[in-house]
Amino acid sequence: MAEIRPLRAWRYNHALAQQIEVLTSPLFDVVSAKQREALYRNPFNSIHLSVPTGEHAHDKAAELLHRWKNTGVLVHDVMPAIYVYYQHFSLAGQSRQYCRKGFICNIKAYDWKENVVLRHESTLPNAVGDRLALLEKTELNVSPTHGLYTDPNHELEALMDEAMKAPLYETEDYQGVRDVLAVIQDANAIKKFVQVLSEKQVILADGHHRYESSIAYRKAQTASNPDHTGQEAYNYHLMYLTNTESEDLRILPTHRLVRDLEGFDTETFLEKLSEYFNFKTIEDACMMPDIIAGKKWAFGLVFNDRAYKITLKPDKLSEIDWNFPQAIKELDLTVLHYFILEKVLNIYRKEQTRSPHLLFERNFTECVSQVNKGLAQVAIITSEVSMDDVKRVCALGHTMPPKATYFYPKVICGFVFSSIMQKEFESIADEVFTI
C-alpha cells in the first residue's frame, strides 16, 4: 500500500520565521485576487513561489527559489522528519472547537490505476498544466496536498500529541484558523508512521491538480531515465495526511447558483421540478441549511421572494440513466445534477463544471444575497457530503459530481517546502526509516 517517507524540509530561516504569519499564504486555487495583491507586497511571502506572476512566471519562481536558498532566506533541515500539523477551528454558528490532526510527509506519486491513492473528483487540464510547469522549473513541492487514511485504532495520534508539546510555528491564518506545526525526528517514531501507512490506501481529499502534476512529472522522468529504480526524488509528492476516523474531520457543503440562464422562468422551473420532487414552502429561508440537513435527496431552493424544501420522489431515482454504479446514483449530488441541472435546466453533465450559468458557492449567506440582489436566478442549497459517501465512491473507482466536497479548513502554504532535486532529497539516514 502507501509508501511514505520523512523529508528534509526547506523552511524559512529562524529570524524570518519569528513572523511566520506574514510568510504563509492560501493555496493557489483558493487565494483571492485581493489576497494576492496584499501578499505580493511582502518580498518573502510564499505566494511568490506558489503563484508567481507575469511573463515567464515559472522561470521567475525558479530563480527566486535559487536566490532564497543561496542567501539563507530558506534553510534546509539537516535531519529527515515527519512534520505534525494541527488546525484548530470552529464553524459559523457553532461554539464547538475542533482540532484536525495530521502530519506532513513525502508519499510516492502513485498513478490512479495502482489503486493506492484514490481520487474522488476529476481535474481540469489547464490547472494541471500550470502546476506541472511550476514543478518542472522549481523541482519543489511548494505546499502539501491533503490525503486521508483510515485508522480506527488511532495509532499515530499519541505520537503527534507528544510532538505538539514543543511546536515550531503557531499562527492564525486567513480563515481564522490556528495553525500549529511541530516536528518528529525520532527514528523509531518515524518508522511507526511508515509502518502504519504501508497498510493503507489514501483518499486524496484536496489538491487533485497538484497531485496529478506529480504523477505526470514522475512518468516523464521515468521515461527518460534508463536506470530508474522507483526511489528517485521525482517519484515523490508532498502530502498532509489525516485520519478519516477523526470526529474533527469536516466536509462543508457547496451550493449551486444559477444565473443568466436565457428564458428562465420561475413558475415554469417549479412546474418541471414537480415531476420529480415533492415541495414544502419554507417561510424563513435562513433556516434552510438546518431544515435539509441529514435528509436524503433533500435540497433548498431560494428565490428572491420565496423558498422551498424539495425532496426527490423515491420512485424517480430509477430514471437516472447515467452510466454509474447504483451507489453513485444514490448520492444527493448525483440527484441534484441529474434531475435539477440536466433534466429541468438543460445544463448537461459534460457542461456542468464549466457552464457560465452555474456557480459554486460555499457561503449560504452569500447565496441568499446573490439571489436577493438579482445576480442569481435561484440558489440550490445542499447538505454536506459524508465521509462514508466519499469512501464508497472511491472504493468503486469513480469520482463524485463537480465541487462535491470542501474539506475545511484548507492547509496553508509556507510552513515547509519539499525539494525533489535528488541531491537535496537524499539523506544518509534514509535506510533507518525503511521497514
N, C-alpha and C positions, 0 to 999 in steps of 0.2 A: 504494500500500500504506500502511503505518502512518505517520501524521503525528505526529511528536513535536516538542516544543519545550522549551527550558530554562525554569526558573521562578525567580522571586524568592521564595525560601522565607522563611517566618516561622520564626525559631529562638529558643531561649532566650538571654537576654542573657548577656554574657560572664561576669559574676560567678556566675550560677546554673549556667552550663554547665561551670564548673570541677568540679562534681559531677554530671555528666550521668547517671551511673549511677543516681541516685535520682530522676531525672525520667522515665526511659524506662519503658515498660510492655509487657506482652504484648498481642497483638491481641485485639480484643473477643470473638472466638469461641473463644479458647483460654485466656484468663485464668481461673483457678480462683477460687472464692469466697474461699478463704483468701488468695490473692494480692491480690484486690481489697481485702479488709479492711485488709491491710497498706499497700497503695499509697494508699488514700484518706486515710491519716493525714498524708501529705505534701501540703500545700495547693497545691503547684505541680506535682505529678506529672501527666503527660499523660493518665492514666486519667480525670481529671475532664472532659476533652474527648471522649475516645473511648468511655467507658462511664459516662455521667452517671447519677445515681441519683435516686430519689424522684419525687414528683409533678412534672409539667411538666419532666421531666428535660432534654428537648431545649432548652427555653427557658432553663433554668439554664445549660446549656453555652454557649449563645449569649451570655448576659450575662457569663459568666466570660471568654469569649474577648475580648469587647469591653473588659472591665476589664484583662485582661492586656496587650492591645495599647496601651491608653491609659496604663498605668502602667509600661510598659517591661519587663514580665516577658518578653514576646516582642518581638523586634526584626525588622523587615523588611529582608532583604538588599537592598542597593542595585542590584546587578548581577544579571541573569539568569544562571543557572548550571546545569550538569549536576552532580549530586551522586553521587560514586562511593562505593559501599557494598560492603565486603568482609566476609565472615563466615568466621572461622577456627574449625574444629571438628574433633572426632573422633567416632567411633561406638563404642558399647559393645562391648568385647571386641576392639577393633582398636587398633593402635599408629599407624596412618597418620594424618597430619594433613592435613585438607582445607582448601581456601580457595575458597569460592564467590564469584566476582567478578561484580559487576553495577553498575548505575547507576540513579539515580532521576531521572525527568523527568515532564513532562506529556505525555499522549497523548490524542488525540481519542477520545471515548467512542463508538466505533462500535457500531451495532446489530449483532446477530449476523448478520442477513441480508446485511450488507455484506461479510461474509466476509474481514474484515481481522483482527479479534480473534476468536479461536476458543475456544469453551468445551469443556471435557472432562467436566464434571459438571453436574447440574441443581441448582437452588436451591430453598429453602423460602420461600414468600411472606411469612411473618411476619418472617423475618430481613431480607429486602429492605425491607419496610415500615419497620422500625426504623431502618435505615441511611439510607433516603431522608428520613425525618423529621428526622434529625440533620443531614443535608446541607442540607436546606431552611432550617433555622433558623440554622446556623452559616456556611453558604457556605464550608466549609472541608473539604478532604481531610485528615483527621487522620493517616492512615497510608497508605503505598503498598500497592497490591495487587502480586502477583508475576506477571510475564509472561515468556514465553520467546520468543526469536528464534533463528533458525538461521543461523550464520555459520561455516562450516568454515574460513575463512581467518583468523578471529580478528583482524579489522581494528581493533577498538577496545581490545583488551587492553593494548597498549603505552601508549596514552594514559591508561588507567586506572591502570596501574602507576606511571606518572610522577607522577600526581596523588597517589598514596598515599605519596609521599616526604614530604609535608607534611600529615598528617591533621588534620582539625578536631577529631574526637572519637575516643576509643577507650575501650571499656568491656566488661566481661563481663556478659552478660545472664542471665536466669533459666534458660536452657537450658545454661549453662556455655559458651556460645559467645562468642568475642571479636569484637565488632562494631566496625568502623572506618569512619569517614566522612571523605571528602575532597571537594574542590570543584574544578571546571573552569570557568573564566570566559573562557578564551581563545576568541575568536570563531571562528577557523579550526578549532580542535579541536571546538567545539560543532557547527559545520556538518558536520564529518565524522560525528558521531553522527546528525545529522538525515538526512544522505545515506544512510548505511548502512541505517537503519530504513525509509527511504522505499521500499526494495526488498523489504521483509519483511512476512510475516504474523506475528502474535503469538498464541501459545497462552497462554491465561490459566491459570496454574498454581494460584494460590491467591488468594482474595478475590472469589469469584463474586458474593456478596451485595453487597459494596461497589461492584463494577463495575456490576452491574445497577441499583443505585440511581443511579449517574451517568447511565446510559442513560435511565432514567425522568425524571430531572431535566432532562436535555438536551431530551427530547421535550416536556416540559411548557413549558419556557422558549421553545422554538422555536415552539410553537403560539400563544403569547401575544405573540410579537414579529413584527409585520408587516415589519420591516426586517432580519430575520435574514440573516446573511451566512455563518455557519458558523465564524467566527473569534472569536466572543464567548467570554468566560471560561467560561460554563456548558457549552460544548462539550467541556471537557477534564477529565481524570481523572489522578490521581497514580499512577504505576506504577514499580516496581522491575523492571528488565529484566536477564535473564541469558541466556547463550548455551547452547543445548541441546547444543552440541558439546563443552562442558567436561567433563572427566573427574571434576570435583568436584561435579557436579550430582547430588544424591542423592534418591531416592524410596524412602521406607520403607514396609514393608507395614503394613496394618491388618487385624488378626484379628477374627474374629466369635465372640461369646459367646452361647450360647443359655441362657435362664433362664426359670423359672416357666412352662414350656410344659405345659399340662394334659395328662395322660395320657402324658407322655413316658416311654418305657421303653427302656433302653439296648439290650437284645437285639433288640427289635422295630426300633429305629432302624438297627442294624447289618445286620439281615436285609434291610430295604428298600434300604439303600445297596448291598448286594452285587449287586443287579440291575444297577447302573450302574458300580460301581468294583471294582477289584482291591485286596486288602488285604495289608499286611505289618505284623506286630507289631513295635513298637519298644520295646525294653527300657528305654531311658533317654529319657524324654520331653524332657529338657532339650536333647537333640541334634536335636530335630525341625526347627528352622529350617535347620540345615545339611543335614539329610537331604533336605528337599524343595527346597532352593534350586536354581533353574535347571531343575527338572524340569517338563515340560509337563503341565498338568492334574493336578498332584500337590498334595495337602493333608495337613495333620496333624489327627488327631482326638485330643484329650486328655481323658480321663475321670479321675475321682479314683482309679481303681485300674488303669488300663491306657492304652495309647496305640497308635495305628496311623498308618501312612502309607497313604493311599488314592490311587489313580490311576485316572482315568476310562478305561473300556474304549473304545478308539478308535472302534469301530463304533457307539457310543451317541451320538456328537456329532450325527449327522444327525437325532436325535429332538428337538433343540431347535426348538420351533415359535414362539418369539418372533419378531416381525417385524423382524429385524435383518439387516444385510448379513452375509455369511459371516465376514468378518474380525472382526466384533464377537462372533459366536457362538463363535469360536475362542479368545477371551480366557479366561484362567484364571478370572477373577472372574465372567464370564457362566456358565461351567460350574458354579461354586460356587453362585451364586444360583439357577440354574435347577434343577439336579438335587438339591442338598442342601436348600436352603431351600424351594423351591416343591414339587418332586415328592415329597420324602420328609417334610419337616416341615410342609408345607401353609401356609407363610408366603408368600403370593403376591406377585408383583412389585410391585404398587401399594402393598402394605403394608410392604415391606421397609425403607424408610427410616425409618418411624415406629413400627414394631412394638415394643410394650413387651417382647416376648420376645427381641429381638435387640439386642445391644450391640456397639459397635465399639471395639476396644482395640488400641493400638499396641504396648504393652509386653508382650512374650511372657511374662516372669516373672509379671506381674500376671494374665495369662490362666490360668497354671498355679495360681496362688494362689487365684483365684476358684473354680476347679473343686475344688481340694482342700478349700476351706472350705465347699463345698456351696452357694455362691452362684450358681454356673452349672452347668448340666447337662452341657454339653460345650463345649470350646473348639475352634473350627475355625481352624487355623493356615494362613496364606497366605504366598506369596513376594512380593517386591517387584515392582511393575509396571515394565516397561522404558520408557525414553523413546521407543523406536521404537513401542511399543504406543500411547502417548499421541498421538504424531504421526499414526499410522494412523487412530485413531478420529476425531480432529479433522478430518483430511482428508476423511473420509466424511460429515462434518456430523452426527455422532452424539455421544452422551455415554456415559461409562462407567457401570457399576453404582455405587450409592452408596458413598461412602468408599473409592474405588478407590486414590487416591493420597494420600500425605502427603509433600509436598516438605519436606525438612529441610535446614537449620533454618528456622524461621519468622522473618520480618523482625520488627523491633520498632517500637514507636510512640514518638515523642518526639524523634527526630533532626531532622526537618524537617516543617513543615506547609505546605500549599499552598492559598492562597485562590483562590476563584472569584468574588470580588467584582470587577467589571470594573475599577474604579479601582486595585485592588491587583494585578490580573493583568497589566495592560498595562505596557509598558516602551518607552522611546524607542529602545531598541536592538533591538526585535523584528525589524525589517526586515533587520538584519545577518545573522540566522540563517536566513533563508529560502533555499531552493535553487531 
